[in-house]
């Protein structure tokens, strides 16, 4: 009897069985259920191995310094743009008289004007972080303000020493006005931002003060709605002191250092918007009465607008400075020194 020496477990002797083919769709379906684990990149492994509290702190510091550097470079670029006066600076247009009865000069009392600048601020960080450069602005416009005050017997004050460095400098206008009211020296206090110029010194503040003693605040409109806090007048009353206190207490509107807007103007808008006795105590004459916004153009813009000047929104507008207006204000411009020099050349 012959004995077979073949090993049935030998794979070489197993019958060949053809494996079923797997379609590409099934492979994709399989991969979606069982994704392959990819090895992390060398960069990820490097940072993961080196990550610790010290390295993370250094990385965060580098990011912050980079952002601050970009902030300063961009703000310097914006502050060096070149402007020229818009054509309306040399053109006259009528400005409506106040819609209320004005006071007689002999019944006005003492009128005070105050302003301030952060160029004297002891906070180097605050001055470094600001978006617009205000250095030299008050020095540039102070003589103009002083000449106007002397001409009409008003008192002019520099409130720069009152700046609260815990907030953007613009908020300290509230402190400057309140300081004069608490001294009981002034019957009316006019606040004028440092970037304002008295253009027509022949006009008196008495020309637009109300005869009605229940009116305590005079404020002009702002672009985009609401009111502008760059120039306003307050009668020295308990109502006015409470208004300033309420305005200062609106801390939720305070913006961090370095923002283009400090928040004081939005706070005042909100306060006046929600004021129940607004009609009883607040007046808002045409903006050209005491807070005309100056308009400046680049050289290229000047060439463009001259072809359709009468179609420009600021042409013949009571909101923008035209020749003969009382005061010109330069909100929103970064290169304020050059803008103010242009206005001072036209001031009379």
DODONU-168049 format. One record per residue (C-alpha): residue number from 0; x, y, z. Coordinates in Angstrom, 1 decimal. Layout:
BEGIN
@seq = NUM	east = X	north = Y	up = Z
...
//
This chain:
BEGIN
@seq = 0	east = 0.0	north = 0.0	up = 0.0
@seq = 1	east = 1.4	north = 3.3	up = -1.1
@seq = 2	east = 1.6	north = 6.0	up = 1.5
@seq = 3	east = 1.2	north = 9.7	up = 0.4
@seq = 4	east = 4.0	north = 12.0	up = 1.7
@seq = 5	east = 2.2	north = 15.2	up = 0.9
@seq = 6	east = 1.5	north = 17.6	up = 3.8
@seq = 7	east = -2.1	north = 18.9	up = 3.4
@seq = 8	east = -1.2	north = 21.9	up = 5.4
@seq = 9	east = 1.5	north = 22.9	up = 3.0
@seq = 10	east = 0.3	north = 26.1	up = 1.3
@seq = 11	east = 2.1	north = 25.1	up = -1.8
@seq = 12	east = -0.3	north = 22.3	up = -2.2
@seq = 13	east = -3.4	north = 24.3	up = -1.5
@seq = 14	east = -5.6	north = 25.0	up = -4.5
@seq = 15	east = -5.4	north = 28.5	up = -5.8
@seq = 16	east = -8.4	north = 30.6	up = -5.0
@seq = 17	east = -8.9	north = 33.9	up = -6.7
@seq = 18	east = -9.6	north = 36.8	up = -4.2
@seq = 19	east = -12.6	north = 38.9	up = -4.9
@seq = 20	east = -11.7	north = 42.4	up = -6.3
@seq = 21	east = -12.7	north = 45.4	up = -4.2
@seq = 22	east = -14.1	north = 48.4	up = -6.0
@seq = 23	east = -12.7	north = 51.9	up = -5.4
@seq = 24	east = -16.0	north = 53.0	up = -3.9
@seq = 25	east = -15.7	north = 50.3	up = -1.2
@seq = 26	east = -12.1	north = 51.3	up = -0.5
@seq = 27	east = -13.2	north = 54.9	up = 0.0
@seq = 28	east = -16.0	north = 53.7	up = 2.3
@seq = 29	east = -13.6	north = 51.6	up = 4.3
@seq = 30	east = -11.2	north = 54.5	up = 4.7
@seq = 31	east = -14.0	north = 56.8	up = 5.9
@seq = 32	east = -14.8	north = 54.3	up = 8.6
@seq = 33	east = -11.2	north = 53.4	up = 9.5
@seq = 34	east = -9.1	north = 56.5	up = 8.7
@seq = 35	east = -5.4	north = 56.0	up = 8.6
@seq = 36	east = -3.5	north = 57.7	up = 11.4
@seq = 37	east = -1.0	north = 60.1	up = 9.8
@seq = 38	east = 2.3	north = 60.8	up = 11.5
@seq = 39	east = 2.5	north = 64.4	up = 12.9
@seq = 40	east = 4.7	north = 66.7	up = 11.0
@seq = 41	east = 8.2	north = 67.5	up = 12.2
@seq = 42	east = 7.2	north = 71.1	up = 12.8
@seq = 43	east = 4.4	north = 70.0	up = 15.1
@seq = 44	east = 6.6	north = 67.6	up = 16.9
@seq = 45	east = 9.2	north = 70.3	up = 17.4
@seq = 46	east = 6.8	north = 72.8	up = 18.9
@seq = 47	east = 5.1	north = 70.1	up = 21.0
@seq = 48	east = 8.3	north = 69.0	up = 22.6
@seq = 49	east = 9.5	north = 72.5	up = 23.2
@seq = 50	east = 6.1	north = 73.9	up = 24.4
@seq = 51	east = 6.3	north = 75.1	up = 28.0
@seq = 52	east = 5.1	north = 78.1	up = 30.0
@seq = 53	east = 8.2	north = 80.1	up = 29.3
@seq = 54	east = 8.1	north = 79.5	up = 25.5
@seq = 55	east = 4.3	north = 80.3	up = 25.3
@seq = 56	east = 4.8	north = 83.5	up = 27.2
@seq = 57	east = 7.6	north = 84.6	up = 24.8
@seq = 58	east = 5.4	north = 83.7	up = 21.8
@seq = 59	east = 2.5	north = 85.8	up = 23.1
@seq = 60	east = 4.9	north = 88.7	up = 23.8
@seq = 61	east = 6.2	north = 88.5	up = 20.3
@seq = 62	east = 2.7	north = 88.6	up = 18.8
@seq = 63	east = 1.8	north = 91.6	up = 21.0
@seq = 64	east = 4.9	north = 93.5	up = 20.0
@seq = 65	east = 4.3	north = 92.8	up = 16.4
@seq = 66	east = 0.7	north = 94.1	up = 16.6
@seq = 67	east = 1.9	north = 97.2	up = 18.4
@seq = 68	east = 4.6	north = 97.8	up = 15.8
@seq = 69	east = 2.1	north = 97.5	up = 12.9
@seq = 70	east = -0.2	north = 99.9	up = 14.8
@seq = 71	east = 2.4	north = 102.5	up = 15.1
@seq = 72	east = 3.6	north = 102.2	up = 11.5
@seq = 73	east = 0.1	north = 102.5	up = 10.1
@seq = 74	east = -0.8	north = 105.4	up = 12.4
@seq = 75	east = 2.4	north = 107.2	up = 11.4
@seq = 76	east = 1.5	north = 106.6	up = 7.7
@seq = 77	east = -2.0	north = 108.0	up = 8.2
@seq = 78	east = -0.7	north = 111.0	up = 10.1
@seq = 79	east = 1.6	north = 112.0	up = 7.2
@seq = 80	east = -1.0	north = 112.2	up = 4.5
@seq = 81	east = -1.1	north = 115.6	up = 2.8
@seq = 82	east = -4.2	north = 117.7	up = 2.6
@seq = 83	east = -5.4	north = 120.9	up = 1.1
@seq = 84	east = -8.4	north = 123.0	up = 1.9
@seq = 85	east = -11.6	north = 122.1	up = 0.1
@seq = 86	east = -12.9	north = 124.9	up = -2.2
@seq = 87	east = -15.8	north = 125.7	up = 0.2
@seq = 88	east = -13.1	north = 127.1	up = 2.6
@seq = 89	east = -13.0	north = 130.1	up = 0.4
@seq = 90	east = -16.7	north = 130.3	up = -0.4
@seq = 91	east = -19.4	north = 132.0	up = 1.6
@seq = 92	east = -22.9	north = 130.6	up = 2.3
@seq = 93	east = -25.6	north = 131.7	up = 4.7
@seq = 94	east = -25.9	north = 130.2	up = 8.1
@seq = 95	east = -29.3	north = 130.1	up = 9.7
@seq = 96	east = -29.8	north = 132.2	up = 12.8
@seq = 97	east = -30.7	north = 130.4	up = 16.1
@seq = 98	east = -34.3	north = 129.3	up = 16.2
@seq = 99	east = -34.6	north = 130.6	up = 19.7
@seq = 100	east = -34.4	north = 134.0	up = 21.4
@seq = 101	east = -30.9	north = 134.9	up = 22.3
@seq = 102	east = -29.7	north = 136.7	up = 25.5
@seq = 103	east = -29.0	north = 140.4	up = 25.8
@seq = 104	east = -25.2	north = 141.0	up = 26.2
@seq = 105	east = -25.6	north = 142.8	up = 29.6
@seq = 106	east = -27.3	north = 139.7	up = 31.1
@seq = 107	east = -24.8	north = 137.1	up = 30.0
@seq = 108	east = -22.4	north = 137.0	up = 32.9
@seq = 109	east = -19.0	north = 135.5	up = 32.8
@seq = 110	east = -18.1	north = 133.3	up = 29.8
@seq = 111	east = -15.3	north = 130.8	up = 30.0
@seq = 112	east = -13.6	north = 128.7	up = 27.3
@seq = 113	east = -11.6	north = 125.6	up = 28.1
@seq = 114	east = -9.7	north = 123.0	up = 26.2
@seq = 115	east = -6.8	north = 120.5	up = 26.8
@seq = 116	east = -4.3	north = 118.2	up = 25.2
@seq = 117	east = -2.6	north = 115.0	up = 26.2
@seq = 118	east = 0.8	north = 116.1	up = 25.0
@seq = 119	east = 1.6	north = 117.0	up = 28.7
@seq = 120	east = 0.3	north = 113.7	up = 30.0
@seq = 121	east = 2.6	north = 111.8	up = 32.3
@seq = 122	east = 1.4	north = 108.5	up = 30.8
@seq = 123	east = 3.9	north = 107.5	up = 28.2
@seq = 124	east = 1.9	north = 104.3	up = 27.4
@seq = 125	east = -1.2	north = 106.3	up = 26.7
@seq = 126	east = 0.6	north = 108.7	up = 24.4
@seq = 127	east = 2.3	north = 105.8	up = 22.6
@seq = 128	east = -1.0	north = 103.9	up = 22.1
@seq = 129	east = -3.1	north = 106.7	up = 20.7
@seq = 130	east = -4.1	north = 106.3	up = 17.1
@seq = 131	east = -3.8	north = 110.0	up = 16.0
@seq = 132	east = -0.9	north = 112.3	up = 16.8
@seq = 133	east = -2.1	north = 115.3	up = 18.9
@seq = 134	east = 1.4	north = 116.5	up = 19.7
@seq = 135	east = 1.7	north = 120.3	up = 19.1
@seq = 136	east = -2.0	north = 120.8	up = 18.4
@seq = 137	east = -2.9	north = 123.0	up = 21.3
@seq = 138	east = 0.4	north = 124.9	up = 21.1
@seq = 139	east = -0.6	north = 125.6	up = 17.5
@seq = 140	east = -4.1	north = 126.8	up = 18.2
@seq = 141	east = -3.7	north = 128.3	up = 21.7
@seq = 142	east = -2.7	north = 131.7	up = 20.4
@seq = 143	east = -5.8	north = 131.8	up = 18.2
@seq = 144	east = -8.0	north = 130.9	up = 21.2
@seq = 145	east = -6.3	north = 133.4	up = 23.4
@seq = 146	east = -6.6	north = 136.2	up = 20.9
@seq = 147	east = -10.3	north = 135.5	up = 20.5
@seq = 148	east = -10.9	north = 135.3	up = 24.3
@seq = 149	east = -9.1	north = 138.6	up = 24.9
@seq = 150	east = -10.9	north = 140.4	up = 22.1
@seq = 151	east = -14.3	north = 139.8	up = 23.8
@seq = 152	east = -13.3	north = 139.6	up = 27.5
@seq = 153	east = -13.7	north = 135.8	up = 27.9
@seq = 154	east = -11.6	north = 133.7	up = 30.2
@seq = 155	east = -9.6	north = 130.9	up = 28.6
@seq = 156	east = -8.3	north = 127.8	up = 30.5
@seq = 157	east = -6.0	north = 124.9	up = 29.7
@seq = 158	east = -7.4	north = 121.8	up = 31.5
@seq = 159	east = -4.5	north = 119.5	up = 30.5
@seq = 160	east = -3.4	north = 119.1	up = 34.1
@seq = 161	east = -6.8	north = 117.4	up = 34.8
@seq = 162	east = -6.3	north = 114.5	up = 32.4
@seq = 163	east = -7.4	north = 111.1	up = 33.9
@seq = 164	east = -4.8	north = 108.6	up = 32.5
@seq = 165	east = -7.2	north = 105.7	up = 33.2
@seq = 166	east = -9.2	north = 106.7	up = 30.2
@seq = 167	east = -8.5	north = 108.1	up = 26.7
@seq = 168	east = -7.8	north = 111.9	up = 27.0
@seq = 169	east = -11.0	north = 113.0	up = 25.3
@seq = 170	east = -13.0	north = 111.9	up = 28.4
@seq = 171	east = -11.2	north = 114.5	up = 30.5
@seq = 172	east = -13.1	north = 117.3	up = 28.8
@seq = 173	east = -15.8	north = 116.4	up = 31.3
@seq = 174	east = -13.4	north = 117.0	up = 34.2
@seq = 175	east = -12.2	north = 120.3	up = 32.7
@seq = 176	east = -15.7	north = 121.7	up = 32.3
@seq = 177	east = -16.8	north = 120.4	up = 35.7
@seq = 178	east = -13.8	north = 122.0	up = 37.4
@seq = 179	east = -14.7	north = 125.5	up = 36.1
@seq = 180	east = -18.3	north = 125.0	up = 37.2
@seq = 181	east = -17.4	north = 123.9	up = 40.7
@seq = 182	east = -15.3	north = 127.0	up = 41.1
@seq = 183	east = -18.5	north = 129.1	up = 40.5
@seq = 184	east = -16.5	north = 131.5	up = 38.4
@seq = 185	east = -18.2	north = 131.0	up = 35.1
@seq = 186	east = -21.9	north = 131.5	up = 34.2
@seq = 187	east = -21.3	north = 129.7	up = 30.9
@seq = 188	east = -18.6	north = 127.3	up = 29.9
@seq = 189	east = -17.7	north = 126.6	up = 26.3
@seq = 190	east = -15.7	north = 123.5	up = 25.6
@seq = 191	east = -13.6	north = 123.5	up = 22.4
@seq = 192	east = -11.4	north = 120.6	up = 21.3
@seq = 193	east = -7.8	north = 121.4	up = 20.8
@seq = 194	east = -8.2	north = 120.8	up = 17.0
@seq = 195	east = -10.6	north = 123.8	up = 16.6
@seq = 196	east = -9.9	north = 127.3	up = 15.2
@seq = 197	east = -11.9	north = 130.5	up = 15.8
@seq = 198	east = -12.2	north = 131.5	up = 12.2
@seq = 199	east = -14.4	north = 134.6	up = 12.5
@seq = 200	east = -13.4	north = 136.6	up = 15.6
@seq = 201	east = -16.0	north = 139.2	up = 14.9
@seq = 202	east = -18.7	north = 136.8	up = 16.1
@seq = 203	east = -19.5	north = 136.7	up = 19.8
@seq = 204	east = -20.6	north = 133.8	up = 21.9
@seq = 205	east = -23.5	north = 135.9	up = 23.2
@seq = 206	east = -24.9	north = 135.8	up = 19.6
@seq = 207	east = -26.2	north = 132.3	up = 20.2
@seq = 208	east = -26.7	north = 132.0	up = 23.9
@seq = 209	east = -30.4	north = 131.4	up = 24.8
@seq = 210	east = -32.4	north = 133.9	up = 26.8
@seq = 211	east = -34.5	north = 131.1	up = 28.2
@seq = 212	east = -32.9	north = 130.2	up = 31.6
@seq = 213	east = -34.3	north = 126.7	up = 31.5
@seq = 214	east = -32.0	north = 125.9	up = 28.5
@seq = 215	east = -28.7	north = 124.6	up = 29.9
@seq = 216	east = -26.9	north = 122.8	up = 27.0
@seq = 217	east = -26.0	north = 123.9	up = 23.5
@seq = 218	east = -24.6	north = 121.2	up = 21.2
@seq = 219	east = -24.3	north = 120.7	up = 17.5
@seq = 220	east = -25.1	north = 117.7	up = 15.3
@seq = 221	east = -22.6	north = 115.0	up = 14.3
@seq = 222	east = -22.1	north = 113.2	up = 11.0
@seq = 223	east = -24.1	north = 110.0	up = 11.0
@seq = 224	east = -26.7	north = 111.3	up = 13.5
@seq = 225	east = -26.6	north = 112.3	up = 17.1
@seq = 226	east = -24.5	north = 115.1	up = 18.5
@seq = 227	east = -20.9	north = 116.0	up = 18.5
@seq = 228	east = -19.0	north = 116.6	up = 21.8
@seq = 229	east = -16.1	north = 118.5	up = 20.2
@seq = 230	east = -17.7	north = 121.8	up = 20.9
@seq = 231	east = -20.5	north = 122.5	up = 23.3
@seq = 232	east = -21.7	north = 125.1	up = 25.8
@seq = 233	east = -23.1	north = 124.5	up = 29.3
@seq = 234	east = -24.8	north = 127.0	up = 31.7
@seq = 235	east = -23.4	north = 126.7	up = 35.2
@seq = 236	east = -26.4	north = 125.1	up = 36.9
@seq = 237	east = -27.1	north = 122.1	up = 39.0
@seq = 238	east = -28.7	north = 120.4	up = 35.9
@seq = 239	east = -25.4	north = 120.9	up = 34.0
@seq = 240	east = -23.3	north = 119.5	up = 36.8
@seq = 241	east = -25.5	north = 116.4	up = 37.0
@seq = 242	east = -25.3	north = 116.0	up = 33.2
@seq = 243	east = -21.5	north = 116.0	up = 33.4
@seq = 244	east = -21.6	north = 113.5	up = 36.3
@seq = 245	east = -23.9	north = 111.1	up = 34.4
@seq = 246	east = -21.8	north = 111.4	up = 31.3
@seq = 247	east = -18.6	north = 110.5	up = 33.2
@seq = 248	east = -20.3	north = 107.5	up = 34.8
@seq = 249	east = -21.0	north = 105.9	up = 31.4
@seq = 250	east = -18.0	north = 103.6	up = 31.8
@seq = 251	east = -19.2	north = 101.0	up = 29.4
@seq = 252	east = -18.4	north = 103.4	up = 26.6
@seq = 253	east = -14.8	north = 103.8	up = 27.5
@seq = 254	east = -12.5	north = 102.4	up = 24.7
@seq = 255	east = -9.1	north = 100.8	up = 25.2
@seq = 256	east = -6.0	north = 102.9	up = 24.5
@seq = 257	east = -5.0	north = 103.1	up = 20.8
@seq = 258	east = -8.6	north = 103.0	up = 19.4
@seq = 259	east = -9.4	north = 105.7	up = 16.8
@seq = 260	east = -12.5	north = 106.6	up = 18.9
@seq = 261	east = -12.3	north = 107.1	up = 22.6
@seq = 262	east = -16.0	north = 106.5	up = 23.4
@seq = 263	east = -16.9	north = 109.9	up = 25.0
@seq = 264	east = -18.8	north = 111.0	up = 22.0
@seq = 265	east = -20.9	north = 107.9	up = 21.7
@seq = 266	east = -21.6	north = 108.1	up = 25.4
@seq = 267	east = -22.9	north = 111.6	up = 25.1
@seq = 268	east = -25.1	north = 110.6	up = 22.1
@seq = 269	east = -26.6	north = 107.8	up = 24.2
@seq = 270	east = -27.1	north = 110.0	up = 27.2
@seq = 271	east = -28.9	north = 112.7	up = 25.1
@seq = 272	east = -30.9	north = 110.1	up = 23.2
@seq = 273	east = -32.4	north = 108.6	up = 26.3
@seq = 274	east = -32.8	north = 111.9	up = 28.2
@seq = 275	east = -36.4	north = 112.4	up = 29.2
@seq = 276	east = -36.2	north = 116.2	up = 29.6
@seq = 277	east = -34.1	north = 116.8	up = 26.4
@seq = 278	east = -36.6	north = 119.2	up = 24.9
@seq = 279	east = -36.8	north = 121.2	up = 28.1
@seq = 280	east = -33.1	north = 121.8	up = 28.6
@seq = 281	east = -31.2	north = 121.2	up = 25.4
@seq = 282	east = -30.8	north = 123.3	up = 22.2
@seq = 283	east = -29.2	north = 122.2	up = 19.0
@seq = 284	east = -28.8	north = 125.1	up = 16.5
@seq = 285	east = -27.4	north = 124.7	up = 13.0
@seq = 286	east = -23.9	north = 123.2	up = 13.2
@seq = 287	east = -22.4	north = 126.2	up = 11.4
@seq = 288	east = -23.4	north = 128.3	up = 14.5
@seq = 289	east = -20.4	north = 127.2	up = 16.5
@seq = 290	east = -19.1	north = 123.8	up = 15.3
@seq = 291	east = -18.6	north = 123.7	up = 11.5
@seq = 292	east = -16.6	north = 120.7	up = 10.3
@seq = 293	east = -13.7	north = 121.7	up = 8.1
@seq = 294	east = -13.3	north = 119.8	up = 4.9
@seq = 295	east = -9.9	north = 118.8	up = 3.4
@seq = 296	east = -9.0	north = 116.9	up = 0.2
@seq = 297	east = -6.0	north = 115.2	up = -1.3
@seq = 298	east = -4.6	north = 116.7	up = -4.5
@seq = 299	east = -6.1	north = 113.9	up = -6.6
@seq = 300	east = -9.5	north = 114.4	up = -4.9
@seq = 301	east = -9.4	north = 118.2	up = -5.6
@seq = 302	east = -9.0	north = 117.6	up = -9.3
@seq = 303	east = -12.0	north = 115.2	up = -9.3
@seq = 304	east = -14.5	north = 117.3	up = -7.3
@seq = 305	east = -13.9	north = 120.4	up = -9.3
@seq = 306	east = -15.7	north = 118.9	up = -12.2
@seq = 307	east = -18.9	north = 118.4	up = -10.1
@seq = 308	east = -18.5	north = 120.6	up = -7.1
@seq = 309	east = -22.2	north = 121.4	up = -6.7
@seq = 310	east = -22.9	north = 117.7	up = -6.4
@seq = 311	east = -20.7	north = 117.2	up = -3.3
@seq = 312	east = -22.7	north = 116.6	up = -0.1
@seq = 313	east = -20.6	north = 119.2	up = 1.8
@seq = 314	east = -21.1	north = 121.9	up = -0.8
@seq = 315	east = -23.3	north = 124.7	up = 0.6
@seq = 316	east = -24.0	north = 122.6	up = 3.6
@seq = 317	east = -24.5	north = 124.2	up = 7.0
@seq = 318	east = -22.6	north = 121.3	up = 8.5
@seq = 319	east = -19.3	north = 122.1	up = 6.9
@seq = 320	east = -17.1	north = 125.1	up = 7.2
@seq = 321	east = -17.6	north = 127.9	up = 4.7
@seq = 322	east = -15.9	north = 131.3	up = 4.7
@seq = 323	east = -17.4	north = 133.5	up = 7.4
@seq = 324	east = -18.4	north = 130.7	up = 9.9
@seq = 325	east = -17.6	north = 131.3	up = 13.5
@seq = 326	east = -15.4	north = 128.2	up = 14.2
@seq = 327	east = -13.9	north = 125.3	up = 12.3
@seq = 328	east = -13.4	north = 121.8	up = 13.7
@seq = 329	east = -11.2	north = 119.0	up = 12.3
@seq = 330	east = -12.6	north = 115.7	up = 13.5
@seq = 331	east = -11.5	north = 112.5	up = 11.8
@seq = 332	east = -8.3	north = 113.8	up = 10.3
@seq = 333	east = -5.0	north = 112.2	up = 11.3
@seq = 334	east = -2.5	north = 114.8	up = 10.1
@seq = 335	east = -4.1	north = 117.5	up = 12.2
@seq = 336	east = -1.1	north = 119.8	up = 12.4
@seq = 337	east = -1.1	north = 120.5	up = 8.7
@seq = 338	east = -4.9	north = 120.8	up = 8.6
@seq = 339	east = -4.9	north = 123.3	up = 11.4
@seq = 340	east = -2.1	north = 125.3	up = 9.8
@seq = 341	east = -4.2	north = 125.6	up = 6.7
@seq = 342	east = -7.2	north = 126.9	up = 8.7
@seq = 343	east = -5.1	north = 129.3	up = 10.7
@seq = 344	east = -4.0	north = 131.0	up = 7.5
@seq = 345	east = -7.6	north = 131.8	up = 6.8
@seq = 346	east = -8.7	north = 132.8	up = 10.3
@seq = 347	east = -9.7	north = 136.4	up = 10.7
//
